[in-house]
Amino acid sequence: MSSGWSWWVIGLIVFNLGVTFLLFLWAPRAKVPVLPDGTTGHVWAHGVLREGMHRLPGWWIVASFAMYFIAFGYLVLYPGFGNHEGALGWTSGRELAAATAANSAKLDPVLQRLAAMSVEAVAGDAQAQRLGARLFVDNCAACHGRDGLGNTRLGAPNLTDADWLYGGTGQDITTSIRGGRTGVMPPWSTLGEATVKSLAQYVLSLSGQPHDAAGAVSGEPTFKTNCVACHGPQGKGNPLLGAPNLTDDIWLYGGTLAAMETTIRDGRQGHMPAWSPRLSDDDIHVLAGYVYHLAHGADAAAR
């Protein structure tokens, strides 16, 4: 803190303590005019409630004075009076550093142990699951939900169904977390509204959902002309591109006819941010194990 700011803080403290002290001296002796009935004359509720006047209780005055002088003791012992460091030499920075060091002493051996394991093995480790759950809640739950069930409004996939856009191996999940993912479904509004509707019917038919058979037949040539490059001839998707499988009835933005038409007509743009700037490699490794655990549950625990 610069000398100017230090003196500014000192001035504010002295001013506030001085005003407080004067109020303590004045308040017990202050003369407040009252009516013969002992009230101030202020009324509420059409005169039903009247404001009374009583002296401050002695215990309150004594306690307040005690707190006032304790404040002086605090400013002597701890930093707060400008650049004064405090007689105890305490600082929040040192307190944080000590707490961080103590936490690291407990956490580092655990992370080193887990780092030597595969993501799939980490997924079955009870201690890793507890650490991963905290990392997930702190960093991932805002989009994927606390339980990892996803959010169709955001295009955040469900992480519990073992259906993966970019692959579901431990390495695939680690890559997604570390570097992020960006998926683009181009808009196909140029095909015309009738074509968009028939194409949506064909996509519904791929996953065995109720659909208009005639519309699906009409939409099939359009799919094979425009969509197979990403989704494949059978609509099975492509993890290399992040193109979803259209045959499993699992939908990133919802599987209703209206949602399907919106996706085809307007396109979609999904973004999974890269977490490498925020999380360490050890954190990402544990988090990948937790995400793998979400999808495999008991199978992961048995590894």
C-alpha positions in Angstrom: 0.0 0.0 0.0 1.4 3.4 -0.9 2.0 6.1 1.7 -0.9 8.1 0.4 -3.4 5.3 0.7 -2.0 4.3 4.1 -2.6 7.8 5.5 -6.1 7.8 3.9 -6.9 4.6 5.8 -5.4 5.9 9.0 -7.5 9.1 8.7 -10.7 7.2 8.1 -10.1 5.0 11.1 -9.2 7.9 13.4 -12.3 9.8 12.2 -14.7 6.9 12.7 -13.3 6.0 16.1 -13.3 9.6 17.2 -17.0 10.1 16.1 -17.9 6.9 17.8 -16.2 7.9 21.1 -18.0 11.3 21.0 -21.4 9.5 20.5 -20.6 7.3 23.5 -20.0 10.4 25.6 -23.0 12.3 24.3 -25.7 9.6 24.1 -26.1 8.8 27.8 -26.5 12.5 28.6 -28.6 13.6 25.6 -31.9 15.3 26.4 -34.7 14.2 24.2 -38.0 16.1 24.7 -40.9 13.8 25.7 -44.6 14.3 26.3 -46.1 14.0 29.8 -46.9 10.3 29.1 -43.2 9.6 28.4 -43.5 9.2 24.6 -41.8 11.2 21.9 -45.0 12.2 20.1 -44.3 9.9 17.1 -47.3 7.7 16.4 -48.2 4.9 13.9 -51.3 3.0 13.0 -53.5 6.0 13.5 -52.2 6.6 17.0 -52.5 3.1 18.2 -48.7 2.8 18.4 -46.7 5.4 20.2 -42.9 5.8 20.4 -41.6 5.5 23.9 -38.3 6.8 25.3 -36.0 4.9 27.6 -32.4 5.2 28.5 -29.8 2.8 27.1 -29.3 -0.1 29.5 -26.1 0.0 31.5 -24.9 -3.4 30.2 -25.2 -2.2 26.6 -23.1 0.9 27.3 -20.4 -1.2 29.1 -20.4 -3.9 26.3 -20.1 -1.2 23.7 -17.2 0.5 25.4 -15.5 -2.9 25.8 -15.9 -3.5 22.0 -14.5 0.0 21.3 -11.3 -0.7 23.2 -11.0 -4.2 21.8 -10.8 -2.5 18.4 -7.7 -0.6 19.5 -6.2 -3.9 20.6 -7.0 -5.4 17.2 -5.3 -2.6 15.3 -2.2 -3.1 17.5 -2.0 -6.9 17.0 -3.1 -7.2 13.4 -2.6 -5.1 10.2 -5.4 -2.6 9.5 -4.0 0.7 10.6 -2.5 1.9 7.3 0.8 0.2 6.7 1.2 -1.0 10.2 2.0 -4.7 10.0 0.7 -5.6 13.5 2.6 -6.8 16.5 1.8 -10.5 15.7 3.2 -10.3 12.2 0.0 -12.0 10.8 -0.9 -11.5 7.2 -3.7 -13.1 5.1 -1.1 -14.0 2.5 0.9 -16.1 4.9 -2.2 -17.6 6.3 -3.2 -18.7 2.8 0.2 -20.0 2.0 0.3 -22.1 5.1 -3.2 -23.5 4.4 -2.2 -24.2 0.8 1.0 -26.0 1.9 -0.8 -28.1 4.5 -3.4 -29.1 1.9 -0.7 -29.9 -0.7 1.1 -32.1 1.8 -2.1 -34.2 2.1 -3.2 -34.0 -1.6 0.1 -34.4 -3.5 0.8 -38.0 -2.5 -2.8 -38.9 -3.5 -2.5 -37.2 -6.9 0.9 -38.9 -7.5 -0.6 -42.3 -6.8 -3.5 -41.6 -9.2 -1.3 -40.2 -11.9 0.4 -43.6 -12.2 -3.0 -45.2 -13.0 -5.0 -45.2 -16.2 -8.1 -43.0 -16.4 -10.2 -46.2 -16.4 -8.5 -47.4 -13.2 -8.9 -44.0 -11.6 -12.6 -44.2 -12.3 -12.9 -47.2 -9.9 -10.9 -45.6 -7.1 -13.0 -44.4 -4.2 -10.7 -41.6 -3.2 -10.4 -40.4 -6.8 -14.2 -40.3 -7.0 -14.4 -38.0 -4.0 -11.8 -35.7 -5.5 -13.3 -35.9 -8.9 -16.8 -35.1 -7.7 -15.6 -31.9 -6.1 -13.7 -30.9 -9.3 -16.8 -31.7 -11.3 -19.1 -29.6 -9.1 -16.7 -26.7 -9.1 -16.0 -26.6 -12.9 -18.5 -28.7 -14.9 -21.8 -28.7 -13.1 -22.8 -25.3 -14.5 -23.4 -26.8 -17.9 -23.7 -30.6 -17.4 -25.6 -30.4 -14.2 -24.5 -31.6 -10.7 -25.3 -35.2 -11.6 -23.9 -35.0 -15.1 -27.3 -35.4 -16.8 -26.6 -32.6 -19.3 -28.7 -29.7 -20.5 -30.4 -29.7 -23.9 -30.8 -26.0 -23.9 -27.1 -25.5 -23.7 -26.2 -28.5 -25.9 -24.3 -29.9 -22.9 -24.3 -33.7 -23.3 -25.5 -36.2 -20.7 -22.3 -37.8 -19.3 -24.1 -40.8 -17.7 -25.4 -42.6 -20.8 -22.1 -43.9 -22.3 -22.9 -42.1 -25.5 -20.0 -40.0 -26.6 -19.6 -37.4 -29.4 -15.8 -37.5 -29.5 -15.2 -41.0 -28.1 -15.5 -42.4 -24.6 -12.1 -43.9 -23.8 -10.1 -42.4 -20.9 -7.8 -40.8 -23.4 -10.7 -39.3 -25.4 -12.3 -37.8 -22.3 -9.0 -36.4 -21.1 -8.4 -34.8 -24.5 -11.9 -33.2 -24.4 -11.3 -31.8 -20.9 -7.8 -30.5 -21.5 -8.3 -29.0 -25.0 -12.0 -28.4 -25.2 -14.2 -29.2 -28.2 -16.1 -27.1 -30.7 -18.9 -28.6 -32.7 -20.7 -27.1 -35.6 -23.8 -28.3 -37.3 -24.3 -26.0 -40.4 -27.8 -24.5 -41.1 -29.7 -26.1 -43.9 -32.4 -23.5 -44.3 -31.4 -23.1 -48.0 -32.9 -26.5 -48.7 -36.4 -25.0 -48.1 -38.9 -25.5 -45.4 -40.6 -28.6 -47.0 -37.2 -30.3 -47.3 -36.3 -29.5 -43.7 -39.5 -31.1 -42.5 -39.1 -34.3 -44.6 -35.4 -34.5 -43.5 -36.5 -34.3 -39.9 -38.9 -37.2 -40.4 -36.1 -39.3 -41.9 -33.8 -38.6 -39.0 -36.6 -39.6 -36.6 -37.0 -42.9 -38.5 -33.3 -43.7 -38.1 -33.8 -44.0 -34.3 -37.1 -45.8 -34.5 -39.2 -42.9 -33.3 -42.7 -42.3 -34.4 -42.6 -40.5 -37.8 -44.4 -39.8 -41.0 -43.4 -42.6 -43.3 -44.0 -40.6 -46.5 -42.0 -37.7 -45.2 -39.1 -40.0 -44.2 -39.0 -41.5 -47.7 -39.0 -38.0 -49.2 -36.2 -36.9 -46.8 -33.9 -39.9 -47.4 -32.3 -38.7 -50.6 -31.6 -35.3 -49.0 -29.9 -37.1 -46.1 -27.7 -39.2 -48.4 -26.7 -36.2 -50.4 -26.0 -33.7 -47.7 -25.6 -35.4 -44.3 -23.6 -38.6 -44.8 -20.3 -36.7 -45.0 -20.5 -36.2 -41.2 -23.1 -38.6 -39.9 -22.2 -41.5 -42.1 -24.4 -43.5 -44.5 -26.4 -45.2 -41.7 -26.4 -42.1 -39.5 -24.0 -43.7 -37.0 -22.0 -40.5 -36.5 -18.3 -39.8 -36.5 -16.3 -39.3 -33.3 -13.5 -37.6 -35.2 -15.8 -34.8 -36.2 -18.1 -34.9 -33.1 -21.0 -35.8 -35.4 -23.6 -37.5 -33.2 -25.0 -40.9 -33.8 -28.6 -40.4 -35.0 -29.7 -44.0 -34.5 -29.6 -44.3 -30.7 -32.4 -42.0 -29.7 -30.0 -39.8 -27.6 -30.2 -36.2 -28.6 -27.9 -33.3 -27.7 -30.5 -30.6 -28.2 -33.7 -32.6 -27.7 -35.3 -35.3 -29.8 -38.7 -33.8 -30.5 -39.8 -33.1 -34.1 -39.7 -29.3 -33.4 -36.2 -29.6 -32.0 -35.1 -31.7 -34.9 -36.4 -29.2 -37.4 -34.8 -26.3 -35.6 -31.4 -28.1 -35.6 -31.6 -28.8 -39.3 -33.0 -25.4 -40.3 -30.8 -23.2 -38.1 -27.8 -25.3 -37.3 -26.1 -25.7 -33.9 -22.8 -24.5 -32.5 -21.6 -26.2 -29.4 -18.5 -25.3 -27.4 -16.7 -27.2 -24.7 -14.1 -24.8 -23.2 -10.5 -26.0 -22.6 -9.8 -26.5 -18.9 -6.0 -26.8 -19.2 -5.5 -23.1 -18.3 -7.5 -23.6 -15.1 -6.8 -27.2 -14.0 -3.5 -28.9 -13.6 -2.7 -32.2 -15.5 -3.3 -34.1 -12.3 -6.7 -32.5 -11.8 -7.7 -33.2 -15.3 -6.6 -36.8 -14.9 -8.8 -37.2 -11.8 -11.7 -35.4 -13.4 -11.5 -37.6 -16.5 -11.7 -40.6 -14.2 -14.8 -39.2 -12.5 -16.5 -38.5 -15.8 -15.7 -42.0 -17.0 -17.1 -43.3 -13.7 -20.4 -41.4 -14.3 -20.9 -43.3 -17.6 -19.8 -46.7 -16.4 -20.7 -46.8 -12.7 -20.3 -50.3 -11.2 -18.3 -51.4 -14.2 -15.6 -48.8 -13.4 -15.6 -49.7 -9.7 -14.9 -53.3 -10.6 -11.8 -52.5 -12.5 
